[in-house]
Amino acid sequence: MTLLDTILDANRKFVRPGAFPPLPKNPKRQFAIFTCMDTRLVDFLEPAMGIKRGDAKVIKNAGNTIIDPYGGVMRSLVAAVFMLGVEEIFVIGHQDCGMAAVDAADLKRRMIERGIDPREIETRVPDLAQWMGAFSCPEENVARVVGIIRENPLIPRDVPVHGLIFCPNDGHLDIVVRGY
């Protein structure tokens, strides 16, 4: 059985008519979380914050980084604030983040081994580490990202932007930037 078939089978068993009441699009608790896509955070970060399905908008990418200050992450945050009633933003990085250990040469080698034309890499992303959003310190990255969001002229000044670090082992949060 393929992975797709396994997932579709699990979905058939999961779906039960009437078992899940519809939720509004707007987050119940009026905040957005921008965090990493690390699998260790799934079903762990939200309960560690005391939130559940429907409470917050959650935006994820590799390393919770912002490369383009007007790209997809900012577009999502602007939509969350102006269309969905978000009143606070939480940037949450985590300890032991893989983006803090990006080896651009090794990544490029792996891409080429999988058939990516090296000329395409050089042409489209000449600084592969920068494009990937590599950093050395998760706390510094969180502070940098909070600054990018806070200084963006499309985010209202009255929206607090907080920065935190999450421990993927025990679930505790440490404050990097208090946005009030």
C-alpha positions in Angstrom: 0.0 0.0 0.0 1.4 3.4 -0.9 1.6 6.3 1.6 -1.2 8.0 -0.2 -3.4 5.0 0.1 -2.6 4.6 3.8 -3.5 8.3 4.4 -6.8 8.0 2.4 -7.6 4.8 4.4 -7.0 6.6 7.7 -9.1 9.5 6.5 -12.1 7.2 5.7 -11.9 5.9 9.3 -11.5 9.4 10.7 -14.4 11.1 9.0 -17.7 10.7 10.9 -20.6 12.8 9.8 -21.6 15.3 12.5 -18.6 14.5 14.7 -16.9 17.8 14.1 -19.0 20.9 14.5 -18.0 23.7 12.1 -15.8 26.4 13.4 -15.6 30.0 12.4 -12.7 31.2 10.2 -11.7 33.8 12.7 -9.5 32.6 15.5 -11.4 32.4 18.8 -8.5 34.0 20.7 -7.5 36.6 18.1 -3.9 35.7 17.7 -1.6 34.3 15.1 1.4 32.0 15.6 4.3 32.0 13.1 6.5 29.0 13.8 8.6 26.3 12.3 7.5 23.3 10.3 9.4 20.9 12.6 7.4 17.7 13.1 8.3 17.7 16.8 6.0 20.7 17.3 2.9 19.0 15.8 0.3 18.3 18.5 2.8 19.6 21.1 3.2 23.4 20.7 -0.5 24.2 20.7 -1.3 22.2 23.9 1.8 23.7 25.5 0.3 27.1 24.9 -3.1 26.1 26.1 -4.8 26.4 22.7 -6.9 24.0 20.6 -8.4 23.8 17.2 -10.0 27.1 16.2 -8.2 29.2 18.8 -5.3 30.7 16.7 -4.1 31.1 13.1 -0.9 29.1 12.7 1.6 29.9 9.9 4.6 27.6 9.4 7.8 27.4 7.3 11.3 26.0 7.7 13.0 27.8 10.6 10.2 30.3 11.1 12.2 32.7 8.9 11.2 35.6 6.8 13.3 36.0 3.6 11.0 38.4 1.7 9.5 41.1 4.0 6.5 41.3 1.6 6.3 37.5 0.8 4.0 34.8 1.8 4.5 35.0 5.6 3.7 38.7 5.7 0.8 38.2 3.3 -0.6 35.6 5.7 -0.1 37.9 8.7 -1.7 40.9 7.0 -4.7 38.7 6.1 -4.9 37.4 9.6 -4.9 40.9 11.1 -7.2 42.7 8.6 -9.5 39.8 7.5 -9.6 37.5 10.5 -9.4 39.7 13.6 -5.9 38.8 14.8 -4.8 41.3 17.5 -1.4 39.8 18.5 1.4 37.9 16.7 3.6 35.3 18.3 6.9 34.3 16.5 7.9 31.0 18.0 11.3 29.4 17.2 12.6 26.3 18.9 15.7 24.8 20.3 17.6 22.4 18.1 16.2 23.8 14.9 17.6 22.2 11.7 17.8 25.6 10.0 20.5 26.5 12.5 22.7 23.7 11.0 22.2 24.1 7.3 25.2 23.0 5.3 24.6 24.7 1.9 27.3 22.7 0.1 25.7 19.4 1.3 22.2 20.6 0.4 23.4 21.6 -3.1 25.0 18.2 -3.5 21.8 16.4 -2.5 19.8 18.5 -4.9 22.1 17.7 -7.7 22.1 14.0 -6.8 18.2 14.1 -7.1 18.4 15.6 -10.6 18.3 19.3 -10.0 20.4 21.1 -12.6 23.3 22.9 -10.9 22.9 25.8 -13.3 19.3 26.3 -12.1 20.5 26.4 -8.5 23.2 29.0 -9.3 20.8 31.1 -11.5 17.8 31.0 -9.2 19.3 30.9 -5.7 23.0 31.8 -5.9 23.2 32.1 -2.1 21.5 28.9 -1.2 22.0 29.3 2.6 20.5 32.8 2.6 17.6 31.6 0.4 16.9 28.7 2.8 16.9 31.1 5.7 19.8 29.5 7.5 20.8 31.0 10.8 23.2 30.0 13.6 21.1 31.0 16.7 17.4 30.4 17.0 17.0 33.2 19.6 18.7 35.7 17.3 16.5 34.5 14.4 13.3 35.0 16.4 14.4 38.5 17.4 15.3 39.3 13.8 11.9 38.0 12.5 10.0 39.9 15.2 11.9 43.1 14.0 10.9 42.5 10.4 7.3 42.0 11.3 7.2 44.9 13.7 8.8 47.3 11.2 6.6 46.2 8.3 4.4 49.2 7.4 1.5 46.9 6.6 1.3 45.6 10.2 -0.5 48.1 12.5 1.6 49.6 15.4 -1.0 48.5 17.9 -0.5 44.8 17.1 2.0 43.4 19.6 4.6 41.1 18.1 6.1 38.6 20.6 9.1 36.3 20.2 9.5 33.0 22.0 11.6 29.9 21.9 10.0 26.5 22.4 11.7 23.4 23.7 10.6 20.4 21.6 11.6 18.0 24.4 9.6 19.3 27.4 7.4 22.0 25.9 8.5 25.0 27.9 8.6 28.5 26.4 11.1 31.2 26.9 10.5 34.9 26.0 12.9 36.5 23.5 10.9 39.6 22.8 7.9 40.8 24.8 5.8 42.7 22.3 3.8 45.0 24.6 
